[in-house]
Amino acid sequence: MTTTLFARTARAPGTEPRPGRPRDHVTLGAAGIVSLFFLLAVLAPLITPHDPNAVDALSVHAGPSATHLLGTDDTGRDLLSRLISGARASLAAPAVVVTVSTTLGTLLALCAAWFGGWLDRCVSSALDVVFGFPGLIMAVLAAAVFGAGLTAPIVALSIAYLPLITRVVRSAAITERRLPYISALQLLGASTTRIWLRHLLPNLLPLVLVQATIGFGYALLDVAAISFLGLGSQPPDPEWGLMVSNGAPSILAGQPQESLYASLVILIVVVAFNLLGTGLSRRPLGGPA
């Protein structure tokens, strides 16, 4: 774990920051973009202007218009509606991956740091083995074995992401474990569960949140890549990675809209999550509770 030191510098009178004034506009902007896309995913059935799977043979590759703001694809389906509707699967799958890997990874890290010994060695060795397999390769193998769909890749990616969160949290937990307040709590008779829930976990939570936020962007890219390869979401689902794949044949025909818009949306969300995670990492971590 890296520790950031914040130095206090003297300020001229009248130049002190106002209480409550935003200091990091980039992080706030990234948080706003992330919130907007999650809101679109939740409200998708209510705000899509057209049925995302409705085929219109008379509007194939139609340009932007009042009826179709972003145009249509090779079967006349409204691209804006498909992008909005696709936010559900495109964001839900990475959210499951990050939630599962972060929860299990944090638990493993706490157990390894707290008990040490043979348990710590076993956890570290297992993580080294898993870390040797790229997450995307594991997801492809899982889809090849269990069939196309997002279920198998989500399980595989959740396992592949375990070492990323566990290693970082374990290092921080070992440092926290050696602090005097932990020994004081044990001398006072506090149970292990109480120390974990009331003190250790809250102090590590900012670090866990940063890792989960940054990991979400990578998980979204992996899920989109699985769908692009045809092993994730299946047609006619409006998933972003699948939209990039479906629109690829039309690029050479001079109709890159579907792949272009879906790629831009993926890029914007991934960059927003990375900027948000970077901004959160600059905030000071909590001390002893």
C-alpha positions in Angstrom: 0.0 0.0 0.0 1.3 3.4 -0.8 0.9 6.2 1.7 0.4 9.7 0.6 1.6 12.5 2.8 -0.3 15.8 2.7 1.8 18.8 3.7 0.1 21.9 5.0 1.4 25.1 3.4 0.9 28.6 4.5 -1.7 30.6 2.6 -2.1 34.3 2.2 -5.0 35.9 4.1 -8.2 35.6 2.1 -6.9 32.7 -0.1 -8.1 29.8 2.0 -10.5 27.5 0.2 -14.1 28.0 1.1 -15.7 25.3 3.2 -17.5 22.8 1.0 -16.0 24.1 -2.2 -15.1 21.4 -4.7 -11.4 20.9 -5.1 -11.2 18.2 -7.7 -13.4 19.0 -10.6 -12.1 16.1 -12.7 -13.1 13.6 -10.1 -16.5 15.2 -9.7 -17.0 15.2 -13.4 -16.0 11.5 -13.6 -18.4 10.7 -10.8 -21.2 12.6 -12.6 -20.5 10.6 -15.8 -20.6 7.3 -14.0 -23.8 8.3 -12.2 -25.4 9.3 -15.4 -24.7 6.0 -17.1 -26.0 4.0 -14.2 -29.1 6.1 -14.1 -29.6 5.4 -17.8 -29.2 1.7 -17.2 -31.9 1.8 -14.4 -34.3 4.0 -16.4 -33.6 2.4 -19.8 -37.1 0.8 -20.3 -38.7 4.2 -19.6 -36.5 6.5 -21.6 -35.6 4.6 -24.8 -37.3 6.4 -27.7 -37.8 3.2 -29.6 -37.9 -0.6 -29.1 -34.1 -1.4 -29.2 -34.8 -4.7 -31.1 -37.4 -3.4 -33.5 -36.4 -4.0 -37.1 -37.3 -1.5 -39.8 -36.3 -2.6 -43.3 -37.1 0.9 -44.7 -34.6 2.6 -42.4 -31.5 0.6 -42.8 -28.4 2.7 -42.1 -30.5 5.8 -41.8 -28.5 8.9 -40.8 -29.3 11.1 -37.8 -32.7 12.6 -37.9 -35.5 13.8 -35.6 -36.9 10.2 -35.5 -33.5 8.5 -35.0 -31.1 10.9 -33.3 -28.1 8.7 -33.9 -29.3 6.9 -36.9 -30.0 3.2 -37.3 -28.0 0.0 -37.8 -27.9 -2.5 -40.7 -31.4 -3.8 -39.8 -33.0 -0.4 -39.1 -32.8 -0.6 -35.3 -32.5 2.7 -33.5 -28.9 3.1 -32.3 -29.7 5.5 -29.4 -32.2 3.1 -28.0 -29.8 0.2 -28.3 -27.0 2.2 -26.6 -29.3 3.2 -23.7 -30.8 -0.3 -23.3 -27.4 -1.9 -23.6 -26.1 0.0 -20.6 -27.9 -2.6 -18.4 -26.0 -5.7 -19.5 -22.8 -3.7 -20.2 -22.7 -2.3 -16.6 -24.4 -5.1 -14.7 -21.8 -7.8 -15.7 -18.7 -5.8 -14.6 -20.6 -4.8 -11.4 -21.1 -8.5 -10.5 -17.5 -9.3 -11.3 -16.2 -6.4 -9.1 -18.6 -7.1 -6.3 -17.7 -10.8 -6.1 -14.0 -10.4 -6.5 -13.8 -7.4 -4.1 -15.9 -9.2 -1.4 -14.0 -12.5 -1.6 -10.7 -10.8 -2.1 -11.1 -8.5 1.0 -12.1 -11.5 3.1 -9.1 -13.5 2.0 -6.8 -10.6 2.6 -8.1 -10.0 6.1 -7.8 -13.7 7.0 -4.3 -14.0 5.6 -3.1 -10.8 7.3 -4.8 -11.5 10.6 -3.9 -15.2 11.1 -0.7 -15.3 9.1 1.4 -18.5 9.1 0.3 -21.4 6.9 -2.9 -19.7 5.9 -1.1 -16.6 4.6 1.3 -18.8 2.7 -1.5 -20.9 1.1 -3.5 -17.8 0.1 -0.4 -16.2 -1.4 0.5 -19.3 -3.3 -3.0 -19.8 -4.7 -3.1 -16.1 -5.8 0.2 -16.5 -7.6 -1.2 -19.4 -9.6 -4.4 -17.5 -10.5 -2.5 -14.4 -11.3 -0.6 -16.3 -14.0 -3.7 -16.7 -16.1 -5.0 -13.6 -17.8 -8.6 -12.9 -17.0 -9.7 -12.6 -20.6 -8.2 -16.0 -21.4 -9.9 -17.6 -18.5 -13.2 -16.1 -19.6 -12.8 -17.3 -23.1 -12.0 -20.9 -21.9 -15.0 -20.8 -19.5 -17.3 -19.7 -22.4 -15.9 -22.4 -24.6 -16.5 -25.1 -22.0 -19.9 -24.0 -20.6 -21.3 -22.3 -23.7 -21.9 -18.8 -24.9 -23.4 -16.3 -22.5 -22.3 -14.0 -19.7 -22.6 -16.4 -16.7 -19.5 -18.4 -17.3 -17.3 -15.4 -18.2 -18.5 -13.5 -15.1 -17.5 -16.4 -12.8 -14.1 -16.7 -14.6 -13.4 -13.0 -14.4 -14.4 -12.9 -10.8 -11.8 -15.5 -10.0 -9.2 -13.8 -12.2 -9.7 -10.5 -10.5 -9.2 -11.9 -7.0 -5.4 -11.5 -6.8 -5.6 -7.9 -7.9 -7.7 -6.8 -4.9 -6.4 -9.4 -2.4 -2.7 -8.5 -2.8 -3.3 -4.8 -2.2 -5.7 -5.2 0.7 -3.5 -7.9 2.3 -0.5 -5.6 2.3 -2.5 -2.8 3.9 -4.1 -5.1 6.4 -0.8 -6.4 7.6 0.4 -2.9 8.2 -2.9 -2.1 10.1 -2.6 -5.3 12.0 0.7 -4.3 13.5 -0.6 -0.9 14.8 -0.7 -0.5 18.6 -4.5 0.1 18.7 -5.1 -3.4 17.5 -3.1 -4.9 20.4 -4.9 -2.5 22.8 -8.3 -3.7 21.6 -7.2 -7.3 22.0 -6.0 -6.6 25.6 -9.4 -5.0 26.3 -11.0 -8.3 25.3 -12.5 -7.2 22.0 -13.4 -10.1 19.8 -11.8 -10.7 16.4 -15.2 -10.1 14.6 -15.7 -6.8 16.5 -12.2 -5.6 15.6 -12.7 -6.5 12.0 -16.1 -4.9 11.6 -15.7 -1.8 13.8 -12.1 -0.9 13.2 -10.0 -2.8 10.7 -12.5 -3.0 7.8 -13.6 0.6 8.0 -10.0 1.8 7.9 -9.3 -0.3 4.8 -12.6 0.5 3.1 -11.2 3.6 1.2 -8.5 1.5 -0.3 -10.9 -1.3 -1.2 -13.2 1.3 -2.8 -10.4 2.7 -5.0 -9.4 -0.8 -6.1 -13.0 -1.7 -7.0 -13.6 1.5 -8.9 -10.5 1.1 -11.1 -11.2 -2.6 -11.5 -14.6 -1.9 -12.8 -13.2 -0.2 -15.9 -11.0 -3.2 -16.7 -13.9 -5.6 -16.0 -16.1 -3.6 -18.4 -13.4 -3.9 -21.1 -13.0 -7.7 -20.6 -16.8 -8.2 -20.7 -17.1 -6.2 -23.9 -14.2 -8.1 -25.4 -16.0 -11.4 -24.6 -19.2 -10.2 -26.3 -17.2 -8.9 -29.2 -15.8 -12.4 -29.7 -19.3 -13.8 -29.8 -18.9 -15.7 -26.5 -20.9 -13.3 -24.2 -24.2 -11.6 -24.9 -25.9 -13.0 -28.0 -28.0 -11.2 -30.7 -30.3 -9.4 -30.6 -29.2 -8.2 -27.1 -28.0 -4.5 -27.3 -24.8 -5.0 -25.3 -22.0 -2.5 -26.2 -19.3 -5.1 -27.0 -21.7 -7.0 -29.2 -22.7 -3.8 -30.9 -19.1 -3.1 -31.8 -18.9 -6.6 -33.3 -22.2 -6.3 -35.2 -21.3 -3.0 -36.7 -17.8 -4.1 -37.8 -18.9 -5.5 -41.3 -20.5 -2.2 -42.1 -17.4 -0.1 -41.5 -15.9 -1.0 -44.9 -19.2 -0.1 -46.5 -18.9 3.4 -45.1 -21.4 3.0 -42.2 -19.3 2.9 -39.0 -22.0 4.4 -36.8 -22.9 1.4 -34.7 -19.3 0.3 -33.9 -18.2 3.9 -33.5 -20.9 5.0 -31.0 -20.6 1.8 -29.0 -16.8 2.1 -28.8 -17.0 5.7 -27.7 -19.5 4.9 -25.0 -17.2 2.1 -23.7 -14.2 4.5 -23.8 -16.0 7.2 -22.0 -17.2 4.9 -19.2 -13.8 3.2 -18.7 -12.0 6.6 -18.6 -14.5 8.0 -16.2 -14.1 5.0 -13.8 -10.3 5.3 -14.0 -10.4 9.0 -13.3 -12.8 8.5 -10.4 -10.5 5.8 -9.0 -7.5 8.0 -9.4 -9.2 10.9 -7.7 -10.4 8.7 -4.8 -6.8 7.4 -4.3 -5.6 10.9 -3.7 -7.8 11.2 -0.7 -6.2 10.4 2.7 -7.0 7.0 4.1 -8.8 6.7 7.4 -6.8 6.2 10.6 -7.6 4.1 13.7 -11.3 4.2 14.5 
